Amino acid sequence: MTDPPVIEFRQVGLTYPGPPPVEAFKPCDLTVAKGEFVTVVGPSGSGKSTFLNIAGLLDAPTSGTYLLDGIDTGALKDGDRTALRGRRIGFVFQSFHLLPHRSALENVLLALVYSGTPRAERKPRAHEALTQVGLGHRIDALPTRLSGGERQRVAIARSLVARPSLLLCDEPTGNLDSANAESVLALLEELHESGMTVLVITHDPAVAARGSRMVGIHDGVLRERVAA
């Protein structure tokens, strides 16, 4: 049996109530298959944040149908949507959002505390996730002792530890110098090659071109683009 798309938008749109109403995201179709590396690129104010909030189940669309792993998210109660988001989506943001006085391992462990993961499995899984991002030797380091690229790798490990269907990245290189940005992008490519579905939202065309498929967004409208 063929796996359903990880993301399937069927005329999904979002309008904020007025007066006057504001159509922040125009109704569109979008399909992201399992194992794809898709980038969404657009300038500031183009609707990238609105798209992130819809795809990440942070905001519910006001029109259309959003299926995540074949599940109709619009048919779920708020608590079920929250649980689905926690199980299926790993978030990586521009800011690392790490606790400065907790080790890399402890920062990743915290992602499992409320996930229902049995206590005995948490530490091995956190160690596995850090090893997966190349930081198995830095598990006891505090974020203040890590480079920007290493801190973002810890954040990626935290997003992976629950074994989600989708890695949803919002400007993941925005706070990094060119060398650390390259390191993080190479890691995302490795994760994609290992079978992870990766979606990166960015304003940077050079970052967008690293995906296997590029989608543009402008004035709340998504349009398929050809990667350079």
Residue pairs with C-beta under 8 A, 6 or more apart in sequence:
3 33
3 34
4 67
4 69
4 70
5 31
5 32
5 33
5 34
5 67
5 70
6 32
6 33
6 34
6 36
6 68
6 69
6 165
6 166
6 197
7 30
7 31
7 32
7 55
7 66
7 67
7 68
7 166
7 199
8 30
8 31
8 32
8 65
8 66
8 67
8 68
8 70
9 28
9 29
9 30
9 31
9 64
9 65
9 66
10 29
10 64
10 65
10 66
10 67
11 27
11 28
11 29
11 63
11 64
11 65
12 25
12 27
12 28
12 29
12 30
12 54
12 61
12 63
12 64
12 65
12 66
13 23
13 25
13 26
13 27
13 28
13 61
13 62
13 63
13 64
14 23
14 24
14 25
14 50
14 54
14 59
14 61
14 62
14 63
15 21
15 22
15 23
15 24
15 62
15 63
16 22
16 24
23 220
24 47
24 50
24 220
25 47
25 50
25 51
25 54
25 61
25 220
26 219
26 220
26 221
26 222
27 63
27 64
28 221
28 222
30 215
30 222
32 38
32 166
32 197
32 199
33 197
34 165
34 197
35 192
35 195
35 196
35 197
36 192
36 197
36 198
36 212
36 213
37 188
37 189
37 192
37 197
37 198
37 200
37 210
37 211
37 212
37 213
38 198
38 199
38 200
38 211
38 212
38 213
38 214
38 215
39 199
39 200
39 201
39 202
39 207
39 208
39 209
39 210
39 211
39 213
39 214
39 215
39 227
40 48
40 51
40 199
40 200
40 201
40 202
40 208
40 214
40 215
40 216
40 217
40 222
41 201
41 202
41 203
41 204
41 205
41 207
41 208
41 214
41 215
41 216
41 217
41 225
42 48
42 203
42 216
42 217
42 218
43 203
43 218
44 203
46 217
46 218
46 219
46 220
47 217
47 218
47 219
47 220
47 221
48 170
48 201
48 203
48 217
49 170
50 59
50 220
51 201
51 217
51 222
52 58
52 168
52 170
52 201
53 59
54 60
54 61
54 66
55 66
55 168
55 199
56 85
56 89
56 91
56 168
57 68
57 73
57 81
57 82
57 84
57 85
57 89
58 85
60 73
60 74
60 81
61 74
65 72
65 74
66 72
66 73
66 74
67 73
68 84
68 88
68 89
68 165
68 166
69 88
69 165
71 84
73 81
73 84
76 84
86 114
86 115
86 162
87 115
87 162
87 164
88 164
88 165
88 166
89 164
89 165
89 166
89 168
90 158
90 159
90 160
90 162
90 164
90 166
90 167
90 168
91 159
91 168
91 169
91 170
92 152
92 155
92 156
92 159
92 167
92 168
92 169
92 170
92 172
93 155
93 169
93 170
93 171
93 172
94 170
94 171
94 172
94 174
94 175
95 175
96 143
96 151
96 152
96 154
96 155
96 175
97 155
98 107
98 143
98 151
98 154
98 155
99 106
99 107
99 110
99 143
100 142
100 143
100 144
101 142
102 110
102 142
102 143
103 139
103 140
103 141
103 142
104 130
104 135
104 138
104 139
104 140
104 141
104 142
104 143
104 146
104 154
104 157
105 123
105 126
105 127
105 130
105 139
105 140
107 143
107 154
107 158
108 126
108 129
108 130
108 154
108 157
108 158
108 161
109 122
109 123
109 126
110 158
111 126
111 158
111 159
111 161
111 162
112 121
112 122
112 125
112 126
112 161
112 162
113 122
115 162
117 125
117 162
125 161
126 139
126 157
126 161
127 136
127 139
128 161
129 157
129 158
129 160
129 161
130 136
130 138
130 139
130 154
130 157
132 157
132 160
132 191
133 153
133 154
133 156
133 157
133 160
133 187
134 153
134 187
135 150
135 153
135 154
135 157
138 146
138 150
141 150
143 151
143 154
146 154
147 180
148 175
148 176
148 177
148 180
149 176
149 179
149 180
149 181
149 183
149 184
152 172
152 173
152 175
152 176
152 180
152 184
153 183
153 184
153 187
156 167
156 172
156 184
156 187
156 188
156 191
159 167
160 167
160 191
160 196
165 197
166 197
166 198
166 199
167 188
167 191
167 196
167 197
167 198
167 199
168 199
168 201
169 188
169 198
169 199
169 200
169 201
170 201
171 201
171 202
171 203
172 184
172 188
172 200
172 202
173 180
173 181
173 184
173 185
173 202
173 204
173 207
174 202
176 184
181 207
185 207
185 210
188 198
188 200
188 210
189 210
191 198
192 198
192 212
198 211
200 207
200 208
200 210
200 211
202 208
205 228
208 214
208 227
209 227
209 228
211 227
212 227
213 224
213 227
214 224
214 225
214 226
214 227
215 222
215 223
215 224
215 225
216 222
216 223
216 224
216 225
217 223
